[in-house]
Every structure is written in structure tokens, then in C-alpha cells.
Amino acid sequence: MAPTGAPTFMAGAIQSLIKTHYGLTGELSALASYADQNWMLKGADGTRHIVKIANSGDSKHEVAMQNAAMAHLAGKGIAVPHALRNTAGYDITDVMDGDGNSHFMRVLTYLSGQFYADTKAESHSAALWQSMGGFLAQMDNALEDFDHPGASRFFDWDLAHGYGICQRKKTALKADEAKVVDHFLDYYHSHVMPLLGGLRKSVIHNDANDYNLLVDSVDAPSAITGLIDFGDMVHTHTINELAIGAAYAMLDQPDPIKTLKAIVAAYHAERPLADDEFEVLYGLIALRMCTTVCNAAVAYAANPGNDYLLVSVRPAWGLLAKLKKLSPFAVRCQLRVACGLVSDTGNAKEDIIAYRKAHLGKTLSLSFKEPLKIVRGLGAYLYDEEGNDYLDMVNNVCHVGHCHPRVVAAGQRQMAQLNTNTRFLHDNLVDYAEKLLATMPEKLSVCMFVNSGSEANELAFRLARNFTGSRELLTVDGAYHGNTSACIDASPYKFDGPGGEGAPAHVHKVKLPDPYRGEFPGMGEEAGKAYADDIDRVVAALAKKGKKPGAYICESLQGVAGQIIMPEGYLKAVYPKVRTAGGVCIADEVQVGFGRAGTHMWAFETQGVVPDIVTLGKPIGNGHPMAAVITTQEIADAFVTGMEYFNTFGGNPVSCAIGMAVLDVIKDEGLRENALETGKYLQNQLRALQADFDVIGDVRGLGLFIGAELVTNRETKAPATELAAALGEFVKGERVILSTEGAFHNVLKIKPPIVFTRTDADRFIAAVSKGLKALT
Ligand SMILES: Cc1ncc(COP(=O)(O)O)c(C=O)c1O
């Protein structure tokens, strides 16, 4: 069925029209067209013209704009057709078909050449791509001083509307296809949309695809000879021209970035790109392909038997799959370098180091002998200023992946609406609290929001003190709970470490339940109970002084103490002892919560206990500074003393929006399950490595919280501290970021973002294996 408004002129009628209005005669042959009628007119002298009759739905304004643009470009020497004037002097002729419908007729000059679409992908060369980049740039330069009211229109194929179009049409895709499209839409939303307002705009051709570009030869194309079909012209972001042209040229190319680099470099040489234009190219190319596949899916849904529609978009899916494997930032850096630009326009590393030393306090430390300048993050990867990717093995803060688009978008959206404190009613505060509490055991039903793990522990100590009337605190040897005064006082890692002043009088250390290096070996319940008995010693000593414990704080998995997994039954034995003595039990989940342990959302659950107070931080906001304290109704009530608890930023609408997005992503992407699966795989790989390298004394972990302890002697367990440091430096050369933990800094700290994959695990294992071979 012909599309609505399609003209239905017979050849004879057209011949007579062009004779009357243009004085032209010749043979007519029909050309393919969807909604219009196009014909080739061949005169007796061999001269050719294209006769176009527009759809009756087309606006004269827009057809006039196309003519004006073609005339403008042709006048500047760009190889495009232009419309002839009729005998009355106009470049559009109003004609009427047999049914009385009026149409616009035009006669265009004919451009000789072959269609790019008729060439084979294997025959495409750097010369062809460079020619294309140069052609598009010259055309965009020539269009810079062109404008026409007909170009300011809403148009489905304007990439500026691509996001909305795809959101609307992606419902026609299959579930797995929609997931791919969603990936790029999320990226576009968080990384491209914020830059759109600053992009240059102009009228562009908007459809330099392979059916509109002409080349010099079908077999060995090396140059673009012209461009046709101005029906998609629109006033929009100029960079879309390059994105669209490049997207089609990249189809079916084994290395599409090679193609892109050649096109972009040639474009940039003629028409220098702005910084933000480099930033958005990847996202725009992907969006164009998403638009293509979404439109095809909608067309297929309307036309279910037409398998050609599916076949024709196969190259688009192929390109999307290739793009998905690439880092947008690395692509952006490669494009800049291909254009002869530096990839980083910021401060030199030496200058940053010097300024830090002079003005940011000398206690700030830096990782690595030659510190890295990290400028981007995505998933489990960090990127330096040149676009090199580093697998991040240590960042337990950017939990659901660096800069997760949904988390970024949630923050951006709320940031643009409102950010204020909790003295006003706001849905986000209660919605988030409800969502978070739903993940906790029932008795933990009160939520208090703060800004950092330290602040959460500080508040936990105050809650405990108000509830129990005692400030005596039991803490596990080697633990770290934060940087405030009260937290340093609760952290043996700090008060027993360099610059520390030992435990304050109200703080009492209990043994670190370390199954590898501690007094009671193994993961069994015996060991757990034996360690728990150390509580009795402290409680008895306090009782002698007429005191009782106020709180016992314990990380649910020991981080800085050396990535330690406590033996079975440890907390189960400890908690009753503390409670019987009058204290409350605080679980510090700042490092290890939110599904990292794999089997459970909260690491305390792996010990089969329910704490009285839980503190949350780091992963809670995926890098956004926020934290929380969760407790029971009774403990929260005891805090009501008349003194208000006010926290300027805690629980603000932006933080809550971000916190909700983190919870949603963990659930929707099955990230706890991934932590379990991939964590097991990684531990097995490490164990296999342990069979080859005696220096790996122990491998332990839960989910994606893993430690590998390096020793110089498996019998004595003498720590291989220097080797661990050297290994960290070595794998940095393999672009893996690794650090150490533990009293002897000999435990490889493995706690990557939990989007970590098996491929990432293989990359890590290969780097460590290479390092150990070289260093031992
Ligand atoms: C177990 C634990 N608790 C508390 C904190 C303190 O958190 P923040 O640095 O957000 O104040 C940390 C930080 O490393 C931690 O590892």
C-alpha cells in the first residue's frame, strides 16, 4: 500500500508537465522512493535530470528550504544537485494529480557517480573516509551562513530528538535488544544530554548515509563525489552531521574506530571540532544506530512478514555491539589524538602534585611511585588523562560501577529540582528510607541519614551511649571505623598505628578473629567461639571497675585489618555476651554492605545475627557522599533527649534520589548475584594461582570481598610486604589498580565495583600471574 499522500502520476503526465513548465523532453525512468515519486529524465543529448514530485503532505516551506540550501551549497562549489527554475522563474512547480491532490514538482540537476551503498565494506580505505570527513566539513562550513525558516521544524530523524523517539519506540524491540538500546540511552542521558546546550547549531544535511553519498568508483572507491537527498535537512546540532555520516561509514567495518578516526581527523582539519563535540560523538553515533533499530522494529511490528526490515538493520546491531565493548572516553581520547590534539587539557601531573604538597595538607597520600591522574570512570574501569583504562580492583565506593548512568541521571535530575534539608517534607526522604529499611531485618526500623561512614559511626556511638548509659566501647583489634575523633578512638588501626596515642581509657580491644594468622586457626565454629570468649575478659575487667560495656563495634568483614572473613559463629557468640553485659552491638557495614558479600545484602547476615545498630557508607551513594545509621525503635527513642539532631546535608533529596537509584540498580542488574558468581570464579582462579606460587599463603573471601595474603614462607607465614608493594607497582603497568591491606600490608585488597565480570577477573589474574613470575 502506498504511503499516505504519495503521488501517483503516470510517466506520460509527468512528461507533459516538464515539457510545459521546464521545456524539457526525454525518456523517463522511475527511481525508488518511499513517500514521493522520483524519476530520471534522460534527454536526447544524454543530459540527465531528476524529477521529484513531493508527497502531498510535504510543506512548501520545507521544499523551498531544500532548494535554497542546495542552491546555496552549489553556489559555493559543493557537489550537490540544485533545482532548475521553471518557465515562470520558480524552482517549485505546483501540480495536481488526477484525483485533485496538489503536489510540488521539482527538476534537479543530475550528479554523476556511484552510490556508496553499492560498494563493498572491504573496499573502503582511509582515503575514502578522509574524503568523506573533508566533504562533510566543507558542506557544514558552507552551510554556516545559511538559514531558512523551513529548517526550524520538529523532525523524527533529528538526532536532537533521538532519545525521546527511542524511548517511545523501543517497546517494539525484543527484551534483550531493548537492553542494548537502554544501555546507550542511559549513557546518552547522563553523558551527552548535559552537554547539548553548549553545542554549535546550524542547518545540516542530516542524512549523509550510504544511499545519499556518491563515490568515484564502485570497486575501488577513494573519494566522495557528491551528496543527494536534502529531504532530512534541519536546524540542529552541527555535530550530528558528522555523527550520522560516520555512523553509516562504520557499518560492517571490522575496526569501526579506525574508520571514525579517519573521518573525524579529516573533518577536523577543515572545520575544527570543539571540545564538547569530541565528548558527544560516541553517544550520538550510538543514538543514531538506536534510532535505526527502533524505527525498524516499529515498522516490523506494523508489517510482521517483512523480514527484510530485520535483515537491513543487522549491520546497525553489529555496530552497537562493537560500540558497547568500547570505552566512550577512550574513543574520545583516540579521536582527539587522531586530530593532533592533546587528550587532556587540564593541569600537568607535576603541577598538581606540587600544589597538593603546598596547599592541601601534607597528610594526603598518593598511590603509586608515579601517581596516576584519573579523569574518568565507567563500570569497573578508571581512565587516565590519555584514555588508558585501568581495571579498578579496590574501589568499594563506586559499587554499581563508576558513574553508573542511572545513578548519575538520578542525581542530575534531582539536583535540578531541589536540594534542601530535612526540615521540609519531601517524598525522597521517606521513599528512600522505606526502600532501605525493606532490605533490613524487621527490628531495624529507624533510619538516620548522615554524610560519611565516620559520621555514621560517630552517631552510632552517641545512640549507644544514650541507650545504655555507658560510653565503654569494645572494638576489634586492627579495625578502622573512621576519621573523626570518636572514630579514631575506636580504631586500633589508627590509635596503635603511626602517630597514634594508643587506646583511650574507655576503649577496649578484643582479639581480631583471624582464621589464617590468629591464635585459633580455621573457619570453624570452635574458632569462632574461642575468639568470642575474649569478650568475657573485657566485660569482667569492666565489671571490676563497676562499669559495663556501652557498645561493641565490629566490621561485618574486616577490611583494613587484612580482608578477613571471620570464623563461623563468631558474632553469634559475641552478641549475646555483649547484650547480657548491658551493651549494644554495632555492625559497621560501611565497606561491605549492599550485596558485596554475594549471598546476602548485608554481610552481618552471613554470621546469622541481627545487630542493634548498623552503619552504612561508601557504596550507599556510589561515590556521592552520603551514609546512614539504621537502628531499632527503642534505641532511636532513647536518643530523644530534647536536643535536636540536625544534619545539614544528611537525607537531602539529591542524596536520597541517588541512594534509591543505587538500590534499584543492584536489584535490576542482579549485582548481588553477580558478586557471588564472579567472586567465586575469582577466588577459584586465585586458588589455582596459589598452586603455582608459594608466596600466596592464603586466599579468602565472600562474594567480591577477597584477600590474598602474600608470605615469604608458608610455614612461618612471614609477611611478604615488599613483594606485595612491588606487585602493586607491577600490575599498574598492566593497567590494573591494586592495593594492599593488613597489619603488614601484605594482603592483596580485592574489592572491585560489583559490576566486575569474569573477563575482568581473567585480566586481573593474568596481570598478577605475570607480576609474580617476574618478581619471585
Ligand atoms: C569499615 C569502615 N568504617 C568507617 C569508615 C569511615 O568512612 P568515611 O571515610 O566515609 O568517613 C571506613 C572508611 O574507610 C571504613 O572502612
The ligand as an ORCA input file, in Angstrom:
! r2SCAN-3c Opt
* xyz 0 1
  C      34.843     -0.028     57.963
  C      34.860      1.465     57.828
  N      34.113      2.216     58.637
  C      34.071      3.558     58.533
  C      34.837      4.214     57.597
  C      34.801      5.700     57.510
  O      34.084      6.116     56.399
  P      34.293      7.567     55.748
  O      35.675      7.608     55.184
  O      33.210      7.651     54.737
  O      34.115      8.560     56.835
  C      35.643      3.473     56.731
  C      36.470      4.136     55.716
  O      37.411      3.632     55.159
  C      35.665      2.056     56.846
  O      36.410      1.301     56.040
*
